[in-house]
Amino acid sequence: MSTQRVAIVTGAARGIGAATAQRLAADGHAVAVLDLDESACAGAVETITAAGGRAIAVGCDVADAEQVEQAVARVAEELGAPTILVNNAGIIRDNLLFKMTEDDWDAVMNVHLKGAFLMTKAVQAFQTKEKYGRIVNLSSSSAQGNRGQANYSAAKAGMQGFTKTLALELGKFGITANAVAPGFIQTDMTAATAERIGMSFEDFIEASAKAIPVQRVGQPADIAATISFLCSEEAGFVSGQVIYVAGGPLD
Ligand SMILES: NC(=O)c1ccc[n+]([C@@H]2O[C@H](COP(=O)([O-])OP(=O)(O)OC[C@H]3O[C@@H](n4cnc5c(N)ncnc54)[C@H](O)[C@@H]3O)[C@@H](O)[C@H]2O)c1
């Protein structure tokens, strides 16, 4: 039985974040389910507590420094020092470059990169004190380039450099940092992509699955399982890595 820790999962009201919060709670950790709107976290918190786990809902915009400081302080007060952090909150503002607005660019950079920076800066204060930490950042297969996603692919490639630097700086404090880069995962985010390109979600899933070596799209639980391993005590010698979880190899 590994030690119970306090985990924060951002963007955990739904999708990959909610599945990750549930998985970390099932692993025995107390979990802060953090998302923009506190009331939207209720469902994820209920699922965890109904299964016998411990969780609280925390409303916070990860791109807002003041809200991040307050949210992390609240988690420390209500659950204890947070030592596990999953930077999962994300948005898409897809468009071809010539149609992409400055606002589309800034919004995506702010949530993914600035959000991960602010959350990590606040949480590492506790991790370094505890001499233990696990940080997992959500990258994406889009980090390698994806049509219509100049902003998102740049942010997700940025997450990989951010992760490697965290691993270098924080390793001596017993902290590991890794990135998980999902391929196609069936969530509201990919449903929105289907809508943008004018396909039904079912058709989009079917067409995408054909191009994936394991012949299916991913589910949030596929990502949660990988994150669970990287957040475990026994993963302490894995750091600065990018793990593609995409049903097949990516470079
Ligand atoms: N679905 C995929 O195929 C896929 C593939 C690769 C990477 N990802 C990444 O995985 C992560 C989760 O994706 P998902 O598919 O579950 O998306 P989703 O849209 O279902 O969920 C994202 C969550 O993040 C929250 N969020 C957005 N902005 C926020 C902010 N400023 N502060 C706090 N919370 C905020 C949203 O409210 C939402 O609950 C994202 O980082 C995404 O980029 C997803």
The ligand as an SDF file (V2000), in Angstrom:
LIG
                    3D

 44 48  0  0  0  0  0  0  0  0999 V2000
   -9.3570   14.6920  -26.0790 N   0  0  0  0  0  0  0  0  0  0  0  0
   -8.2400   14.4950  -26.7420 C   0  0  0  0  0  0  0  0  0  0  0  0
   -8.2460   13.8120  -27.7860 O   0  0  0  0  0  0  0  0  0  0  0  0
   -6.9390   15.0700  -26.2540 C   0  0  0  0  0  0  0  0  0  0  0  0
   -5.7830   14.7260  -26.9770 C   0  0  0  0  0  0  0  0  0  0  0  0
   -4.5540   15.2390  -26.5570 C   0  0  0  0  0  0  0  0  0  0  0  0
   -4.4910   16.0620  -25.4620 C   0  0  0  0  0  0  0  0  0  0  0  0
   -5.6330   16.3940  -24.7860 N   0  0  0  0  0  0  0  0  0  0  0  0
   -5.4760   17.2860  -23.6230 C   0  0  0  0  0  0  0  0  0  0  0  0
   -5.9900   16.6550  -22.4690 O   0  0  0  0  0  0  0  0  0  0  0  0
   -6.5220   17.6450  -21.5850 C   0  0  0  0  0  0  0  0  0  0  0  0
   -7.9780   17.3200  -21.2640 C   0  0  0  0  0  0  0  0  0  0  0  0
   -8.7230   17.2730  -22.4660 O   0  0  0  0  0  0  0  0  0  0  0  0
  -10.2400   16.7740  -22.5650 P   0  0  0  0  0  0  0  0  0  0  0  0
  -10.3770   16.1310  -23.8750 O   0  0  0  0  0  0  0  0  0  0  0  0
  -10.6300   16.0590  -21.3240 O   0  0  0  0  0  0  0  0  0  0  0  0
  -10.9590   18.2130  -22.6570 O   0  0  0  0  0  0  0  0  0  0  0  0
  -12.3800   18.7430  -22.1180 P   0  0  0  0  0  0  0  0  0  0  0  0
  -12.6700   19.9360  -22.9400 O   0  0  0  0  0  0  0  0  0  0  0  0
  -13.3800   17.6440  -22.0480 O   0  0  0  0  0  0  0  0  0  0  0  0
  -12.0250   19.1770  -20.6160 O   0  0  0  0  0  0  0  0  0  0  0  0
  -11.1490   20.2360  -20.3500 C   0  0  0  0  0  0  0  0  0  0  0  0
  -11.5120   20.8120  -18.9850 C   0  0  0  0  0  0  0  0  0  0  0  0
  -10.5990   21.9000  -18.7160 O   0  0  0  0  0  0  0  0  0  0  0  0
  -11.3480   22.9480  -18.1280 C   0  0  0  0  0  0  0  0  0  0  0  0
  -10.6900   24.2400  -18.3050 N   0  0  0  0  0  0  0  0  0  0  0  0
  -10.5760   24.9580  -19.4620 C   0  0  0  0  0  0  0  0  0  0  0  0
   -9.9710   26.1290  -19.2190 N   0  0  0  0  0  0  0  0  0  0  0  0
   -9.6980   26.1600  -17.8880 C   0  0  0  0  0  0  0  0  0  0  0  0
   -9.0790   27.1230  -17.0480 C   0  0  0  0  0  0  0  0  0  0  0  0
   -8.6310   28.3000  -17.5140 N   0  0  0  0  0  0  0  0  0  0  0  0
   -8.9600   26.8300  -15.7170 N   0  0  0  0  0  0  0  0  0  0  0  0
   -9.4240   25.6620  -15.2250 C   0  0  0  0  0  0  0  0  0  0  0  0
  -10.0090   24.7100  -15.9850 N   0  0  0  0  0  0  0  0  0  0  0  0
  -10.1460   24.9760  -17.3050 C   0  0  0  0  0  0  0  0  0  0  0  0
  -12.6930   22.8990  -18.8300 C   0  0  0  0  0  0  0  0  0  0  0  0
  -13.6940   23.5940  -18.0910 O   0  0  0  0  0  0  0  0  0  0  0  0
  -12.9310   21.3920  -18.9310 C   0  0  0  0  0  0  0  0  0  0  0  0
  -13.6250   20.8870  -17.8160 O   0  0  0  0  0  0  0  0  0  0  0  0
   -6.3360   18.9860  -22.2900 C   0  0  0  0  0  0  0  0  0  0  0  0
   -5.1400   19.5890  -21.8620 O   0  0  0  0  0  0  0  0  0  0  0  0
   -6.2260   18.5890  -23.7430 C   0  0  0  0  0  0  0  0  0  0  0  0
   -5.5540   19.5540  -24.4950 O   0  0  0  0  0  0  0  0  0  0  0  0
   -6.8490   15.9090  -25.1610 C   0  0  0  0  0  0  0  0  0  0  0  0
  1  2  1  0
  2  3  2  0
  2  4  1  0
  4  5  1  0
  4 44  2  0
  5  6  2  0
  6  7  1  0
  7  8  2  0
  8  9  1  0
  8 44  1  0
  9 10  1  0
  9 42  1  0
 10 11  1  0
 11 12  1  0
 11 40  1  0
 12 13  1  0
 13 14  1  0
 14 15  2  0
 14 16  1  0
 14 17  1  0
 17 18  1  0
 18 19  2  0
 18 20  1  0
 18 21  1  0
 21 22  1  0
 22 23  1  0
 23 24  1  0
 23 38  1  0
 24 25  1  0
 25 26  1  0
 25 36  1  0
 26 27  1  0
 26 35  1  0
 27 28  2  0
 28 29  1  0
 29 30  1  0
 29 35  2  0
 30 31  1  0
 30 32  2  0
 32 33  1  0
 33 34  2  0
 34 35  1  0
 36 37  1  0
 36 38  1  0
 38 39  1  0
 40 41  1  0
 40 42  1  0
 42 43  1  0
M  CHG  2   8   1  16  -1
M  END
$$$$
